[in-house]
Amino acid sequence: MSADVTARNPAPAPPGRGRGAAGDGLLRLVLNGLRRNMRQYGMLIALGLIVVLFQVWTGGDLLLPRNVSNLVLQNSYILILAIGMMMVIIAGHIDLSVGSLTAFVGAVAAALTVSHHVPWPAAVALCLLVGAAAGSLQGFMIAYLGIPSFIVTLAGMLLFRGLTEILLKGQTLGPFPGGLQKIGNGFLPAAGPDTNYHNLTLLLGAVLIAAVVWQEVRDRRRQQEFSLEVLPARLFALKLVAIVAAVLVVTLLLASYKGAPIVLIVLGALVVGYGYVMRNAVFGRHIYAIGGNLPAAKLSGVKDRRVTFQVFLNMGVLAALAGLVVAARLNAASPKAGVSYELEAIASAFIGGASMSGGVGTVLGAIIGGLVLGVLNNGMNLLSVGTDWQQVIKGLALLAAVGFDVWNKRKSGS
């Protein structure tokens, strides 16, 4: 009888046992979420650790307002290229011509504005058309003629580098008009009362924080509507606090110097626009489809040739934009501009979570990968590390990222 009563009415759990189990469950959810998003979260954590380490090693110089502004200006063109390169790699291709195309577009901009006195807005539009034409030509040969992208873009790398030398006749050409220079070196104008901060930058930071919080809450609600697993409420709140804190710190640092660089506004618009395309648009889903499983994508009705053509056209336009930013920042077009930019963009994509086999990657991941390389470059320059060791360290970082991708695949497969 007593045993029967005990079975029906089990003894109460010891005090604190339920809370411990709840804590274990929360920890298990956190670990599972990290495992499922290891590519993105792993690189984000690595970026945070790199920033903290160099902040300590440089005695606080890394996060000085002026250095943060220079970090944005110095790496903006690589981040622009990384967005397009991530899309190319997701589609299962590669583009080795973007560095040479960047230099060629800068040379075209110099020839138009300096030699022929074309108004700089018209020159910008023509340069973007040149980039679109170059990307279309390569995309046509890859998509419709079936030539491997490695061969086509390798030929493009040599072709555009040679055309740059011919157009500039081996010399540097400049300076550019003031309006064009602002694309690479300009800042938002000051406005409003004197607050010891750049008011427009503070306003943009507040808008960005509101937009990010709204987007995160909206995505969480959508996931709940479709009965998908979401982060626990407390962990989700912690994530929002971390995002808001990061944006707020960067906003205050920029606002305490000269404000937000114009190129940062351009880059932010690209990240938002391309992020939406890759997450929500049909074109973005088709890119993932042909990169992940081309035969299945064809059977599903995806027009793989057209998508591939458009991916390379887009890469050409972004390379042209990067070329304008580089030329504007240097205030001159140089035959040696753009050297190894394609390698920096490819490394940013792979460090940011792209897969060698295609079908995997995000726009945000490309930005994170580019920032990892940018902070490494900037931090090592502040520490006076030689360029020889800088190359070694960046090579090891790329090798570690690709090795991590291979290990993650094998673990998922097992």
C-alpha positions as MATLAB code, in Angstrom:
seq = 'MSADVTARNPAPAPPGRGRGAAGDGLLRLVLNGLRRNMRQYGMLIALGLIVVLFQVWTGGDLLLPRNVSNLVLQNSYILILAIGMMMVIIAGHIDLSVGSLTAFVGAVAAALTVSHHVPWPAAVALCLLVGAAAGSLQGFMIAYLGIPSFIVTLAGMLLFRGLTEILLKGQTLGPFPGGLQKIGNGFLPAAGPDTNYHNLTLLLGAVLIAAVVWQEVRDRRRQQEFSLEVLPARLFALKLVAIVAAVLVVTLLLASYKGAPIVLIVLGALVVGYGYVMRNAVFGRHIYAIGGNLPAAKLSGVKDRRVTFQVFLNMGVLAALAGLVVAARLNAASPKAGVSYELEAIASAFIGGASMSGGVGTVLGAIIGGLVLGVLNNGMNLLSVGTDWQQVIKGLALLAAVGFDVWNKRKSGS';
ca = [
       0.000    0.000    0.000;
       2.748    2.418    0.931;
       4.618    1.659   -2.280;
       1.458    2.332   -4.282;
       0.941    5.669   -2.548;
       4.568    6.623   -3.145;
       4.231    5.857   -6.851;
       1.147    8.038   -7.152;
       2.582   10.864   -5.065;
       6.292   11.070   -5.702;
       8.430   12.918   -3.233;
       8.945   16.608   -4.018;
      12.175   17.523   -5.713;
      14.896   18.996   -3.535;
      15.004   22.820   -3.434;
      16.735   24.353   -6.441;
      16.507   21.149   -8.474;
      13.853   22.542  -10.861;
      15.770   25.728  -11.409;
      18.909   23.743  -12.131;
      17.080   21.645  -14.694;
      15.697   24.800  -16.300;
      19.181   26.272  -16.423;
      20.505   23.089  -17.987;
      17.739   23.236  -20.588;
      18.569   26.848  -21.421;
      22.255   26.015  -21.721;
      21.398   23.063  -23.958;
      19.326   25.327  -26.220;
      22.179   27.841  -26.437;
      24.696   25.137  -27.343;
      22.352   23.633  -29.925;
      21.800   27.044  -31.489;
      25.544   27.631  -31.666;
      26.080   24.247  -33.296;
      23.408   24.868  -35.932;
      24.794   28.330  -36.742;
      28.440   27.582  -36.104;
      29.693   29.244  -39.299;
      28.076   32.600  -38.575;
      28.349   32.684  -34.783;
      31.872   31.241  -34.821;
      33.238   34.021  -37.018;
      31.284   36.660  -35.093;
      32.814   35.445  -31.833;
      36.232   35.326  -33.492;
      35.813   38.935  -34.682;
      34.943   40.030  -31.140;
      37.965   38.235  -29.700;
      40.287   39.741  -32.326;
      38.994   43.243  -31.554;
      39.485   42.728  -27.791;
      42.992   41.290  -28.241;
      44.223   44.108  -30.493;
      42.561   46.702  -28.268;
      44.673   45.368  -25.390;
      47.864   44.859  -27.412;
      47.722   48.350  -28.965;
      47.042   50.043  -25.643;
      43.572   51.153  -26.687;
      44.579   52.615  -30.060;
      42.444   50.216  -32.117;
      39.127   51.690  -30.988;
      40.124   55.323  -31.045;
      37.456   57.273  -33.001;
      39.905   58.322  -35.714;
      41.197   54.778  -36.183;
      37.673   53.333  -36.383;
      36.851   55.867  -39.096;
      40.054   54.958  -40.970;
      39.203   51.269  -40.594;
      35.919   51.864  -42.414;
      37.522   53.921  -45.181;
      40.410   51.498  -45.703;
      38.254   48.393  -46.008;
      35.083   49.682  -47.678;
      36.043   48.574  -51.190;
      37.005   45.078  -50.011;
      33.646   44.758  -48.257;
      31.845   45.859  -51.444;
      33.731   43.230  -53.436;
      33.123   40.619  -50.734;
      29.336   40.995  -51.088;
      29.460   40.218  -54.800;
      32.079   37.489  -54.353;
      29.947   35.768  -51.731;
      27.090   35.555  -54.242;
      29.431   34.192  -56.920;
      30.773   31.520  -54.554;
      27.285   30.579  -53.338;
      26.379   29.979  -57.000;
      29.337   27.583  -57.239;
      31.734   29.800  -59.211;
      34.757   32.035  -58.644;
      35.814   35.429  -60.021;
      39.524   36.221  -60.302;
      39.074   39.383  -62.373;
      37.583   41.772  -59.829;
      40.897   43.328  -58.752;
      41.920   44.117  -62.333;
      38.406   45.308  -63.186;
      38.534   47.609  -60.165;
      41.752   49.168  -61.481;
      40.360   49.437  -65.015;
      37.214   51.258  -63.890;
      39.340   53.673  -61.870;
      41.389   54.335  -64.993;
      38.209   54.943  -67.012;
      36.967   57.382  -64.344;
      40.278   59.274  -64.481;
      40.263   59.399  -68.275;
      36.704   60.747  -68.313;
      36.961   63.338  -65.544;
      40.611   64.432  -65.749;
      41.483   64.060  -69.441;
      38.081   64.751  -71.039;
      36.462   66.879  -68.282;
      33.243   64.866  -68.158;
      31.047   65.888  -65.175;
      31.686   63.432  -62.367;
      28.056   62.207  -61.958;
      27.983   61.253  -65.638;
      31.409   59.629  -65.275;
      30.157   57.560  -62.322;
      27.170   56.327  -64.358;
      29.408   55.456  -67.325;
      31.855   53.594  -65.087;
      29.055   51.494  -63.613;
      27.943   50.683  -67.171;
      31.509   49.629  -67.995;
      31.482   47.291  -65.002;
      28.100   45.894  -66.041;
      29.373   45.299  -69.604;
      32.502   43.528  -68.329;
      30.484   41.339  -65.968;
      27.957   40.569  -68.710;
      30.690   39.499  -71.115;
      32.211   37.116  -68.594;
      28.800   35.902  -67.447;
      27.769   35.129  -71.034;
      30.861   33.027  -71.658;
      30.402   31.155  -68.379;
      26.630   30.671  -68.469;
      25.885   30.207  -72.166;
      29.168   29.016  -73.669;
      29.972   26.678  -70.791;
      33.548   27.881  -70.222;
      34.619   27.352  -66.578;
      34.500   30.513  -64.485;
      38.083   30.013  -63.324;
      39.384   30.197  -66.911;
      37.131   33.073  -68.016;
      37.902   35.277  -65.018;
      41.605   34.420  -65.112;
      41.633   35.671  -68.700;
      39.632   38.699  -67.559;
      42.200   39.421  -64.862;
      44.964   39.598  -67.475;
      42.790   41.475  -69.988;
      41.618   44.247  -67.654;
      45.081   44.682  -66.134;
      46.531   45.133  -69.607;
      43.788   47.582  -70.609;
      44.498   49.594  -67.460;
      48.176   49.869  -68.411;
      47.245   50.911  -71.958;
      44.672   53.507  -70.850;
      46.949   55.109  -68.258;
      50.134   54.607  -70.318;
      51.856   53.301  -67.212;
      51.351   56.549  -65.280;
      49.199   57.734  -62.392;
      46.381   60.069  -63.463;
      44.621   62.583  -61.172;
      43.390   64.468  -59.223;
      39.644   63.862  -59.329;
      36.862   66.461  -58.948;
      35.886   67.251  -55.381;
      32.469   65.617  -55.669;
      33.988   62.305  -56.744;
      36.614   62.459  -54.010;
      33.880   62.571  -51.369;
      32.735   59.077  -52.353;
      35.971   57.669  -50.952;
      36.975   60.279  -48.367;
      33.887   62.336  -47.545;
      31.784   62.451  -44.391;
      28.197   63.408  -43.707;
      27.822   67.174  -43.195;
      27.400   68.587  -39.716;
      23.919   69.706  -38.724;
      21.991   70.771  -35.645;
      23.197   72.206  -32.327;
      26.674   71.728  -30.897;
      26.569   68.535  -28.809;
      30.243   67.506  -29.101;
      28.958   64.706  -31.351;
      27.999   64.494  -35.010;
      24.224   64.796  -34.842;
      23.392   63.153  -38.184;
      25.496   60.135  -37.243;
      23.678   59.845  -33.912;
      20.341   60.034  -35.738;
      21.390   57.353  -38.214;
      22.581   55.151  -35.362;
      19.242   55.495  -33.585;
      17.349   54.651  -36.775;
      19.594   51.635  -37.366;
      19.066   50.360  -33.832;
      15.290   50.687  -34.175;
      15.342   48.940  -37.555;
      17.502   46.064  -36.319;
      15.347   45.482  -33.225;
      12.164   45.604  -35.327;
      13.609   43.142  -37.857;
      14.750   40.711  -35.155;
      11.370   40.800  -33.373;
       9.550   40.411  -36.702;
      11.662   37.415  -37.718;
      11.093   35.786  -34.328;
       7.324   36.199  -34.618;
       7.334   34.721  -38.112;
       9.312   31.715  -36.911;
       6.835   31.210  -34.089;
       3.906   31.417  -36.528;
       5.402   28.560  -38.533;
       6.131   26.566  -35.339;
       9.898   26.846  -35.871;
      12.320   26.673  -32.983;
      13.319   30.084  -31.634;
      15.661   31.289  -28.944;
      14.251   31.444  -25.399;
      12.929   34.859  -24.419;
      15.802   35.666  -22.054;
      18.439   34.585  -24.563;
      16.708   36.530  -27.328;
      16.680   39.636  -25.112;
      20.405   39.123  -24.445;
      21.036   38.910  -28.190;
      19.162   42.183  -28.764;
      21.138   43.892  -25.995;
      24.417   42.744  -27.557;
      23.410   43.991  -31.026;
      22.211   47.355  -29.694;
      25.384   47.772  -27.628;
      27.637   47.039  -30.623;
      25.798   49.479  -32.911;
      25.726   52.122  -30.175;
      29.477   51.866  -29.524;
      30.343   52.188  -33.222;
      27.897   55.094  -33.610;
      29.385   57.002  -30.678;
      32.939   56.395  -31.883;
      32.154   57.700  -35.372;
      30.058   60.592  -34.046;
      32.885   61.740  -31.779;
      35.255   62.177  -34.768;
      33.986   63.501  -38.125;
      30.786   61.502  -38.332;
      29.802   58.622  -40.577;
      31.795   58.334  -43.828;
      29.701   58.582  -46.987;
      31.033   55.232  -48.182;
      29.680   53.647  -44.979;
      26.183   54.815  -45.935;
      26.657   53.281  -49.393;
      27.938   50.057  -47.845;
      25.043   49.933  -45.382;
      22.532   50.303  -48.226;
      24.247   47.445  -50.088;
      24.180   45.172  -47.042;
      20.480   45.819  -46.410;
      19.515   45.479  -50.073;
      21.540   42.379  -50.888;
      20.684   40.814  -47.551;
      17.014   41.121  -48.389;
      17.547   39.731  -51.903;
      19.443   36.684  -50.650;
      16.963   35.983  -47.832;
      13.599   36.785  -49.371;
      13.766   37.295  -53.146;
      13.303   34.548  -55.727;
      16.631   35.480  -57.314;
      18.464   34.855  -54.044;
      16.800   31.473  -53.515;
      17.738   30.475  -57.062;
      21.390   31.346  -56.380;
      21.380   29.035  -53.362;
      19.607   26.361  -55.399;
      22.054   26.212  -58.297;
      25.016   26.314  -55.923;
      23.649   23.681  -53.587;
      22.331   21.158  -56.122;
      22.411   22.165  -59.776;
      20.610   19.079  -61.218;
      17.787   19.416  -58.694;
      17.535   23.154  -59.410;
      17.177   22.467  -63.134;
      14.456   19.885  -62.500;
      12.661   22.435  -60.330;
      12.510   24.886  -63.216;
      15.323   27.229  -62.164;
      16.858   28.948  -65.187;
      20.415   28.347  -64.078;
      22.064   30.013  -67.078;
      20.181   33.252  -66.608;
      20.889   33.267  -62.868;
      24.613   32.662  -63.457;
      24.703   35.439  -66.051;
      23.019   37.862  -63.639;
      25.373   36.922  -60.802;
      28.428   37.879  -62.861;
      26.737   41.020  -64.202;
      26.111   42.022  -60.594;
      29.733   41.261  -59.695;
      30.889   43.551  -62.500;
      28.758   46.440  -61.216;
      30.029   45.993  -57.655;
      33.625   45.807  -58.902;
      33.038   49.083  -60.759;
      31.654   50.679  -57.604;
      34.680   49.450  -55.641;
      36.942   50.872  -58.350;
      35.316   54.295  -58.000;
      35.717   54.163  -54.210;
      39.401   53.177  -54.462;
      40.192   55.851  -57.056;
      38.317   58.496  -55.070;
      40.137   57.567  -51.873;
      43.568   57.701  -53.550;
      42.494   60.773  -55.570;
      44.168   59.217  -58.596;
      44.027   56.195  -60.878;
      47.091   53.958  -60.742;
      48.147   51.036  -62.981;
      48.996   49.113  -59.802;
      45.615   49.641  -58.118;
      43.531   46.609  -57.246;
      46.444   44.184  -56.924;
      45.335   41.082  -54.935;
      41.891   42.590  -54.224;
      40.301   39.454  -55.670;
      42.187   37.344  -53.117;
      41.055   39.613  -50.270;
      37.434   39.344  -51.431;
      37.623   35.556  -51.801;
      39.257   35.236  -48.384;
      36.549   37.435  -46.830;
      33.833   35.204  -48.281;
      35.403   31.975  -47.051;
      36.256   33.359  -43.622;
      32.669   34.621  -43.450;
      31.231   31.139  -43.888;
      31.091   30.414  -47.625;
      31.541   26.794  -48.664;
      33.934   25.536  -51.331;
      31.136   23.439  -52.809;
      28.698   26.375  -53.095;
      25.174   26.802  -51.783;
      26.240   28.169  -48.385;
      26.926   31.720  -47.218;
      25.318   35.028  -46.275;
      25.893   38.692  -47.047;
      26.411   39.380  -43.345;
      28.983   36.589  -43.262;
      30.934   38.265  -46.075;
      30.959   41.519  -44.110;
      32.126   39.697  -40.966;
      34.894   37.969  -42.924;
      36.007   41.263  -44.446;
      36.033   42.908  -41.023;
      38.145   40.075  -39.605;
      40.775   40.701  -42.284;
      40.441   44.465  -41.898;
      40.943   44.398  -38.134;
      43.887   42.019  -38.550;
      45.517   44.385  -41.066;
      44.838   47.486  -39.020;
      45.888   45.956  -35.716;
      49.106   44.550  -37.119;
      49.937   47.911  -38.697;
      49.436   49.610  -35.341;
      51.795   47.053  -33.802;
      54.339   47.639  -36.615;
      54.212   44.011  -37.735;
      56.073   43.537  -41.023;
      54.163   42.853  -44.222;
      55.850   39.441  -44.467;
      54.361   38.271  -41.176;
      51.044   39.918  -42.012;
      50.768   37.698  -45.083;
      51.609   34.628  -42.996;
      48.978   35.439  -40.376;
      46.249   36.172  -42.960;
      47.082   32.956  -44.787;
      46.759   30.979  -41.557;
      43.429   32.690  -40.840;
      42.091   31.673  -44.263;
      43.394   28.113  -43.836;
      41.769   27.888  -40.420;
      38.414   29.104  -41.796;
      38.387   26.584  -44.650;
      39.554   23.806  -42.333;
      36.748   24.694  -39.948;
      34.260   24.443  -42.821;
      35.536   20.958  -43.742;
      35.431   19.814  -40.103;
      31.914   21.181  -39.658;
      30.701   19.316  -42.763;
      32.205   16.036  -41.610;
      30.702   16.453  -38.158;
      27.274   17.237  -39.626;
      27.515   14.239  -41.939;
      28.386   11.897  -39.116;
];
